[in-house]
Amino acid sequence: MDKKIWLLFILLFTFLASACSGGETSAGSDSGSAKKNVQKIIVGTGTQFPKICFLDENGKLTGYDVELVREIDKKLPEYEFEFKTMEFSNLLLSLETNKIDFIAHQMEVNEERQKKFLFNKEPYNVFPLHVAVQKDNNTIQSIKDLTGKKAVVSATSNSAVFLEKYNKENNAGIDIVYSGQGADDSINQIRTGRADATITTPFAVDFRNEQADAQQKIVGEPLLNSKVYFLLRKNETTLQKRIDEALVELKKDGVVSELSKKWLGADYTVDF
């Protein structure tokens, strides 16, 4: 009789142990499922925009837009952001063809972009455009002095869109030249006299002067102080909403302001 009770006890213990083991496996599966539910988001950006999105001396992708996206990623546990770098001129097509999910590259609102894409609603800084020339050039003091002159800009950039519109609306007669790859091309064109000016930001000029001895200067008043946003596909309304929610929190926390000061040299969020 004692042996039967002992045998029954052993069988009961074995059953309970198996049940517990099965429960642990199930919990592990739930954890794995949670990880699978995290959606990977491909963020399109560039490597040639000083202070905004560029490769540092160690080849690391960094800059204001890049670090801000990383902070937003921390706020959104349901997403995992991954950067994909390319030439600026390829970003819109890559977004349109689903190769990337949103663009982080100081995207300014214009009619053409609004027709095809979706901007998030919360701007993340103000983009100040100025005329920049070689430092010994004293003949160009403002955009009005560019009539009959060559201005070099990157195709489809904020600067190009602004200059094309300005030319059309003012019959300005500015010869717009589109640069090749990277900032070095526009630096060389201005340095060698193949172009007379460019349209850019003060922080970009500072960076080029420091890193590439561009010897450029800003002239005239700001041409434009437009707010910039992230650019998404039309159907990405949920992602748009979550990005905006994260941005609002980061602004309240002072993170956006500090990143602007660190990378751009001033708080370009003050006009919000």
C-alpha positions as CSV (number, residue, x, y, z in Angstrom):
1,M,0.0,0.0,0.0
2,D,2.8,2.4,0.9
3,K,4.5,1.6,-2.4
4,K,1.3,2.4,-4.4
5,I,1.0,5.8,-2.6
6,W,4.6,6.6,-3.3
7,L,4.2,5.7,-7.0
8,L,1.1,7.8,-7.2
9,F,3.0,10.7,-5.6
10,I,5.8,10.4,-8.1
11,L,3.4,10.4,-11.1
12,L,1.6,13.5,-9.7
13,F,4.9,15.3,-9.2
14,T,5.9,14.5,-12.8
15,F,2.7,15.8,-14.2
16,L,2.9,19.0,-12.3
17,A,6.5,19.5,-13.4
18,S,5.5,19.0,-17.0
19,A,2.7,21.5,-16.6
20,C,5.0,24.1,-15.2
21,S,7.6,23.5,-17.9
22,G,4.9,23.9,-20.6
23,G,3.8,27.2,-19.0
24,E,7.3,28.6,-19.2
25,T,7.6,27.7,-22.8
26,S,4.3,29.5,-23.5
27,A,5.6,32.7,-21.7
28,G,8.7,32.6,-23.9
29,S,6.5,32.4,-27.0
30,D,4.5,35.4,-25.9
31,S,7.8,37.4,-25.4
32,G,8.9,36.3,-28.9
33,S,5.5,37.4,-30.3
34,A,5.9,40.8,-28.7
35,K,9.2,41.3,-30.4
36,K,7.7,40.2,-33.7
37,N,5.0,42.9,-33.3
38,V,7.6,45.7,-33.3
39,Q,7.4,47.3,-36.8
40,K,10.6,48.2,-38.6
41,I,10.6,51.6,-40.1
42,I,13.1,52.6,-42.7
43,V,14.1,56.2,-42.4
44,G,15.6,57.8,-45.5
45,T,18.3,60.5,-45.0
46,G,21.5,61.7,-46.5
47,T,25.2,61.9,-45.6
48,Q,26.1,65.3,-47.3
49,F,24.2,67.9,-45.3
50,P,26.5,69.5,-42.8
51,K,25.2,69.5,-39.2
52,I,21.9,67.9,-40.3
53,C,22.8,64.4,-41.7
54,F,26.4,63.6,-42.4
55,L,29.2,61.2,-41.6
56,D,31.6,62.3,-38.8
57,E,35.3,61.7,-38.8
58,N,34.7,58.1,-37.6
59,G,32.2,57.4,-40.4
60,K,29.2,57.5,-38.1
61,L,26.0,58.9,-39.3
62,T,25.0,61.8,-37.1
63,G,23.6,65.4,-37.2
64,Y,20.5,67.2,-36.0
65,D,17.9,65.3,-38.0
66,V,19.6,61.9,-37.3
67,E,19.9,62.4,-33.5
68,L,16.3,63.7,-33.3
69,V,15.0,60.6,-35.1
70,R,16.9,58.5,-32.6
71,E,15.2,60.3,-29.7
72,I,11.8,59.9,-31.3
73,D,12.6,56.1,-31.8
74,K,13.1,55.8,-28.0
75,K,9.6,57.2,-27.4
76,L,7.9,54.7,-29.7
77,P,8.4,51.1,-28.5
78,E,6.1,49.7,-31.2
79,Y,8.6,50.8,-33.9
80,E,12.2,50.1,-34.6
81,F,13.8,52.8,-36.8
82,E,16.6,52.0,-39.2
83,F,18.4,54.6,-41.4
84,K,18.9,54.2,-45.1
85,T,21.2,56.8,-46.6
86,M,21.2,58.0,-50.2
87,E,21.6,61.0,-52.4
88,F,19.1,63.7,-51.6
89,S,17.7,63.6,-55.2
90,N,16.7,59.9,-54.7
91,L,14.8,60.4,-51.4
92,L,11.4,61.3,-52.8
93,L,11.4,58.5,-55.4
94,S,12.5,56.0,-52.7
95,L,9.5,57.1,-50.5
96,E,7.1,56.9,-53.4
97,T,8.3,53.3,-54.3
98,N,8.1,52.1,-50.7
99,K,11.9,51.7,-50.3
100,I,11.8,53.9,-47.2
101,D,8.9,54.8,-44.8
102,F,9.7,58.5,-44.1
103,I,12.3,61.1,-44.9
104,A,14.4,63.0,-42.3
105,H,16.2,65.7,-44.3
106,Q,14.8,69.1,-43.4
107,M,11.8,68.8,-45.7
108,E,10.0,72.0,-46.4
109,V,6.3,72.1,-47.4
110,N,5.6,72.8,-51.0
111,E,2.6,72.1,-53.3
112,E,4.3,69.3,-55.3
113,R,5.2,67.4,-52.1
114,Q,1.8,67.9,-50.6
115,K,0.1,66.4,-53.6
116,K,2.1,63.2,-53.4
117,F,3.1,62.8,-49.7
118,L,2.1,63.4,-46.1
119,F,3.9,65.8,-43.8
120,N,3.8,65.2,-40.0
121,K,2.0,68.1,-38.3
122,E,4.5,69.1,-35.7
123,P,7.5,71.1,-37.1
124,Y,10.9,70.3,-35.6
125,N,12.8,73.5,-36.5
126,V,12.9,76.5,-38.7
127,F,15.0,76.4,-41.9
128,P,16.7,79.8,-42.6
129,L,17.9,80.3,-46.1
130,H,20.5,82.9,-47.1
131,V,22.7,83.8,-50.0
132,A,26.2,82.6,-49.5
133,V,29.3,83.7,-51.6
134,Q,33.1,83.5,-51.4
135,K,34.3,85.7,-48.6
136,D,36.2,88.1,-50.9
137,N,33.1,88.7,-53.1
138,N,31.8,92.1,-52.4
139,T,29.6,92.6,-55.5
140,I,26.8,90.4,-54.2
141,Q,25.1,91.7,-51.2
142,S,21.6,90.2,-51.6
143,I,19.5,88.0,-53.8
144,K,18.8,91.0,-56.1
145,D,22.5,91.0,-57.1
146,L,22.2,87.5,-58.5
147,T,20.6,88.6,-61.7
148,G,22.7,87.3,-64.6
149,K,24.8,85.3,-62.1
150,K,25.1,81.6,-61.4
151,A,23.7,80.1,-58.2
152,V,24.6,76.5,-57.5
153,V,22.1,74.4,-55.5
154,S,21.2,70.7,-55.1
155,A,18.4,69.5,-57.3
156,T,15.0,69.2,-55.5
157,S,16.4,70.7,-52.3
158,N,14.7,73.5,-50.3
159,S,17.2,75.9,-51.8
160,A,16.4,74.8,-55.4
161,V,12.7,74.9,-54.8
162,F,12.9,78.4,-53.4
163,L,15.2,79.7,-56.1
164,E,13.1,78.2,-59.0
165,K,10.0,79.8,-57.5
166,Y,11.8,83.2,-56.9
167,N,13.1,83.2,-60.5
168,K,9.7,82.5,-62.0
169,E,7.8,85.0,-59.8
170,N,10.3,87.8,-60.1
171,N,11.7,87.2,-63.6
172,A,15.0,87.4,-61.8
173,G,17.2,86.0,-64.5
174,I,19.3,83.9,-62.1
175,D,21.2,81.1,-63.8
176,I,20.5,78.1,-61.6
177,V,23.2,75.4,-61.6
178,Y,22.6,72.0,-60.1
179,S,25.5,70.6,-58.1
180,G,26.9,67.1,-58.4
181,Q,27.4,64.8,-55.4
182,G,28.0,66.3,-52.0
183,A,28.7,69.7,-50.6
184,D,32.3,69.7,-52.0
185,D,31.0,70.2,-55.6
186,S,29.2,73.5,-54.7
187,I,32.2,74.6,-52.6
188,N,34.6,74.0,-55.6
189,Q,32.2,75.7,-58.1
190,I,32.1,78.8,-56.0
191,R,35.8,78.8,-55.1
192,T,36.8,78.4,-58.8
193,G,34.3,81.0,-60.1
194,R,32.2,78.5,-62.0
195,A,29.3,79.6,-59.8
196,D,28.8,82.9,-58.0
197,A,26.7,82.0,-55.0
198,T,24.6,79.3,-53.3
199,I,21.5,79.4,-51.2
200,T,22.1,77.7,-47.9
201,T,21.9,78.1,-44.1
202,P,24.3,79.8,-41.7
203,F,25.1,76.6,-39.9
204,A,26.0,74.9,-43.2
205,V,28.4,77.7,-44.1
206,D,30.0,77.5,-40.6
207,F,30.5,73.8,-41.0
208,R,32.0,74.1,-44.5
209,N,34.3,76.8,-43.4
210,E,35.5,74.7,-40.4
211,Q,35.8,71.4,-42.1
212,A,36.6,72.2,-45.7
213,D,38.0,75.7,-45.5
214,A,35.3,76.8,-47.9
215,Q,35.9,80.5,-47.1
216,Q,32.3,81.5,-47.7
217,K,30.1,84.1,-46.0
218,I,26.4,84.9,-45.6
219,V,25.1,88.1,-47.2
220,G,21.8,89.9,-47.0
221,E,18.7,89.2,-45.0
222,P,17.1,85.8,-44.6
223,L,15.3,84.8,-47.7
224,L,13.0,82.4,-46.0
225,N,12.4,81.0,-42.5
226,S,10.2,78.0,-43.2
227,K,9.2,75.3,-40.8
228,V,10.4,71.8,-41.7
229,Y,8.9,68.4,-41.1
230,F,9.2,64.7,-41.7
231,L,7.8,63.4,-45.0
232,L,5.7,60.2,-45.2
233,R,3.5,58.4,-47.6
234,K,-0.2,59.4,-47.7
235,N,-1.4,56.2,-46.0
236,E,1.0,56.5,-43.0
237,T,-1.4,58.4,-40.8
238,T,-0.8,56.2,-37.7
239,L,3.0,56.7,-38.0
240,Q,2.4,60.4,-38.5
241,K,0.4,60.7,-35.4
242,R,2.9,58.8,-33.2
243,I,5.8,60.8,-34.5
244,D,3.9,64.0,-33.6
245,E,3.1,62.7,-30.2
246,A,6.8,61.9,-29.6
247,L,7.9,65.3,-30.9
248,V,5.5,67.1,-28.5
249,E,7.0,65.3,-25.6
250,L,10.6,65.9,-26.7
251,K,9.8,69.6,-27.0
252,K,8.4,69.8,-23.5
253,D,11.4,67.9,-22.2
254,G,13.7,70.5,-23.9
255,V,15.4,67.8,-26.0
256,V,14.6,69.4,-29.4
257,S,15.9,72.8,-28.3
258,E,19.1,71.2,-26.9
259,L,19.8,69.3,-30.1
260,S,19.3,72.4,-32.1
261,K,21.8,74.3,-30.0
262,K,24.3,71.5,-30.2
263,W,24.2,70.8,-33.9
264,L,23.0,74.1,-35.4
265,G,24.6,76.6,-33.1
266,A,21.4,78.2,-32.0
267,D,17.8,77.4,-31.0
268,Y,16.0,77.2,-34.3
269,T,12.8,76.1,-32.5
270,V,12.0,79.5,-31.1
271,D,9.6,80.4,-33.9
272,F,7.2,77.6,-33.2
